[in-house]
Amino acid sequence: MLSRVADSLYWMNRYIERAENTARFVDVNLRLWLDLPGGATEQWQSLIDASGNDGLFRQRFEHATEGTVVAFLTFDADNPNSILSCLSAARENARAVRGSITSEMWEQINRLYLMMRTASSSSAILENPHEFFSEIKMASHLYGGITDASMSHGEGWNFGRLGRLQERADQTSRILDAMSSGLISADANDRDYSSDIQWSAVLRAASAFEMYRQRRGRIESHQIVGFLMFDREFPRSLTHCVRNAQESLEGITKLAGSGAAASPAAVNLGAALSELEVARPLSENSAIFFQEIINDGLHEVLSAFQLRLDQFGQELFNQYFGMSRAA
């Protein structure tokens, strides 16, 4: 497979996954402040922190309010991580590899992009923002289903899957990091009804609420951290994403006839999983684990994981995509 084709398939899926994650994150926060009791502090800054665009946001806006954050993360064409920018980039990558994807995939990406463009020129989102963000999420899920059902599960599909899983792991870690920071100190002092609502929002921001309740039951901070970091079956947990990314990388290297074990990309991905396994508690039901990981620094653990993913992405670029950018 040409490196430029692999590069476009990888980024096409990353951008769609990023757009879907942003839509979910914004929607959860809009709903959260309707549920919280009066006097609760709004935390719109957490969305900016999770997006990784704090510097750019501060250049544009003085304060992180509902209006400024929703506008910045949804329709701002100058923000490379806004939903509009991500879907525009995904469409351009799809156009570049039109002959390597199915017509159904192209039509769904195009439909999603055009829906976003239409919404950006109207005030419909202000009238019913929850319906709008739900449409973005469902259209993204439909794209994923179409891709898995209509594209051969070969080298190109694995590059796309690799991009989706890397982005998903990164976003889950950022959501957990950004949304839990204020809750951790609150739990240590005086847990209340408001805290339970906000921990539930952490789960909903990762599409994990129902699966968590089925597996773990009560809303418990240490259980939520453990579920999102270490659960091997939930598709958005860090461990699940990295394990399946390894599977796709192995599929790519086998088809390419190269050794997976020796590649720097595989080494970084393996290191990310190993570090998660080391951090995994012997008993995830133990509140002692939660205190231990907080004492060690949950933010530091998640930041180290994000750095590993960044290093993996760079090594993947060096091994497979670099030639397409140099050409």
N, C-alpha and C positions, 0 to 999 in steps of 0.2 A: 504494500500500500504506500502511495506517495505521502511524504511527511506533511505536506500542506493539507491533504485530505484528512489525515489523522488529527492534525492540529485543529481543523475546523469542526470535526465531529466532537472532539473533546470539549472545546469551548462552547459549542452550540448547546450541549447538555448542561454544562456548568452555568451558563447564563440563564437558561430556563429554570433550573433548580434554584438559582439565586433569586430570580423574580418571584417564584412561588413562595420561598421562605420569607422574603420581605413582605409580600402581601399578607401572609399568615401572621407575621409578627406585628404588623401595624394593626390588623383587624383585632387581634387579641388585646392589644393595649387600648383600642377604642372601646371594646366591651368591658375591659377591666375597670375603668373608672366609673362606669355605670353601676357596677356591683359593689364597689368599695363604700364604706360608711363615710358620712360627711367629715371633712377635716383631713382626710388622707392626702398624702403628698403625691402629686403626679410625678412620674418618672420618665418623661419623654426623652430625657437625655440618654436613657439606657438603650433606646433604639439606635441613636446615633453612635453610641459606643460599640454596639454590636455590628454595625455596618462598616466600621473601620474608617469612617469619613469625618471624624470630628474636626480635623483641621480645615477641611473645605467648608463644612457647615458653619464654623465660626467666622470664616471670611464673609459669609453671606448673611448670617443672622446673628442677632445679639443674644437671644434666648431660645431655649428648646421648649416650644409650646406645641400644643396639638396642631395648630395651623401650619407653623413653620416646618415641623417634622414630617407631617403627612405630605405636604407639598414637595419637600426636598426628597423624600424617599419614593414618591410615586411618579411625579411627572417632570421632575427637573432634568432637562436634557444635558445640563452641565455637570450633573452628578453621575459618574460612570456606573454607580451601583443602584441608581433608581430603577424602578420597575420598567419604565419606558426605555431607558438606556439599555438595560439588560435584554429586553425583548427585541430592540432594534439590532443589537449586536448578534443575538441568536439568529435573527432573520438573515443578516448579512453573511454569517457563516453558513447557514443553510443554502443560501443562494450560490455560494462558492463551491459547494459540493452537491449541487442539485442532482447530478447523475449518480451519486453514491447513496442517496437516501430514497425512500419510497415516496410516491406521489401523496399518499395519505399523511406522511410526516410533514412534507412541505406544506400541504394545505392547512394542517393544524397550526403550524408555526405562523403561517401567513395570516390565518384567521385570528389568532391570538394577538398578533402585532397590530392588525387593523382595528380590532376591538379596543386596544389600548390607545391608539392614535385618535379614534373617534371620541373616546372618553376624555382625553386630554384637552379637547377643544369644546367641551360642554361642561355644564355644572351638575351633571347627573350624579357624580360621585358624592357631592355634598348632600343630595337628597336622600340617598340610601347607600352609604359607604360600605356597610356590611355585605350587601348583595353584590356590589362591585368587586370587592376583594374575594368573595366566594367564587365569583365567575373566573377570576384570574387563577385561583387555586385549582378549581375543577378542570379548567382548560389545560393547565400544566399536567395534572394527573392523567388527563385523556391523552396528551402527547406521549407521556411515558408508556401508557398502555399500548398505544398505536405502534410505538417504536419496538416494544418487546414482541408484539404480535405480527408485525409486518416486515421487519428487517432481519436478515439472516444473522444468527448469533456467532459471527466470525470476528475478524480483526477490527473492523469498523465499529461494530456494535460494542465490543469490549472497550474501545477507546472512549466511546460515548458514555458507557456505564461507569468507566473509571472517573471521568469528569463529574458525573452526577454524584457519585459516592464521595469523592473528595470534597466537593462543595457542601454536600449534606453534613458530613462529619465536621467540617469547619464551622458551618452555621449552627449546628447543635451546640458545639463547644462555646461559641460566642453568645448564644442565647442564654445558656446556663451561667456563663460568667457574668454577663451584663445584668441579668434579672435577679440573680441570687445574691449579689454583693451587698445590697442593703438589707436583705432578709436575714442573712447569716447573723449579723450583730443583733437584730431584733429577736431572733429565736434564742440567742444566748441569754437574753435578758428577760423578756416577757412576751411569750407567744400569745397571740390573740386571734380573733375571728378574721381580722384584716390580713394577718400573716397567712392563714390557710387559703384565703382567696388568691393572694399573690403567688403562693406556691402552686396553686392549681393553674394559674395563668402561665407559669413556667412550663408546665406540662402541655397546656394547650398550644403554646407557642411552638412546641416541637411535635404537635399532633400526637401526643402521647397520653392524653388524659384517660381515655377509656381503657387502653391496654394496661396502663399502670394500675388502674383500679381493679382490673381483673386479676392481675398478678400479685399486687401488693396490698390492696385494700385501702386503708386509711391514708390520709395526707400526712406524710411524715417527711421532714426535710432530708434526713439521711437516706431514706428509701428512694426519694426522688433523684438525688444526686447519684446514687448507686445505679438506679434504673437507666438513666440517660447516659451514664458513662460506660457501664459494664454489661448490660443485658445482651445476651448473645442472639436473641430471637427478635427483638424489636428493631425494625428496619432503620430507625434514625439514631440508635445509640452509637456512641463512638466505636465501641468494640465491633458491633455488627458491620458498620460501614467499612472499617479498616480490613476486616476479615474478607469481605466480599470484594473489596478493591484489590486485595492480594490475589484473589481468584481470577479477576479479569486481567491483572498484570501477567500472571502465569500463562493465561490463555494467549495473550499477545506475544509473549516471548517464545512460546512453543510454535506458534504459527510463523513467527519471523525466523525461527531456527537459531535463536540466541539463548544464552543461559540466563535464567531469571535470578538465580541465587547470587550471581557475581555482580549484577548491575547495581550502581549506586542508588537508583530509584527503588529497587527492591529492598536494599539495605535500610533505607530511610523508612519505608513502609513497615518493614519488620521491626525496626526499632520503636516506631510509634505503638505497635501492638504490644511489644515486650514491656514498654513502660506502663502501658495500661494494665497489663497482667500483674506487674509488680505492685501497682497501686491498688489492685483489687483486694478487698478484705476477705478474710477467711469466712466470715459470716456477714453477708450484706444486710442482714436483719438487725445488726447490732448498732445501736446509737453511738457506741464507743468509736466505731469506724468514722462516723461523720465528724466527731470531735477531733480525731486524729488527722484527718485530711484537711480540716480547717486549720488546725495548729500548724501543719506543714505549709498551708497556703493553697486553697482551692484555685485562686486566681493564678498562682505560679504554675500549678499542675496543668491547668488548661492552656495557659500561655505557652508552656513548653510543648504541649501537644500541637497547638497551632503552628509553632515554629517548625516542628517535624513535618507537618503537612506542606508548609511553604518550601522546605528543603526538598521534599519529595517532588513537588511540582517543578522546581528548578531542574532537578536531575532528570525528570521525565522529558522536559523541554530539551535538555542537552542531548539526551539519547535518541529522541524520536522526532522532535519538532524543529530543532535548530536550523536544519537545512532549509526548511520552508521559509523561515524569516530572512535567511541570508540570500536566498535566490532573488 
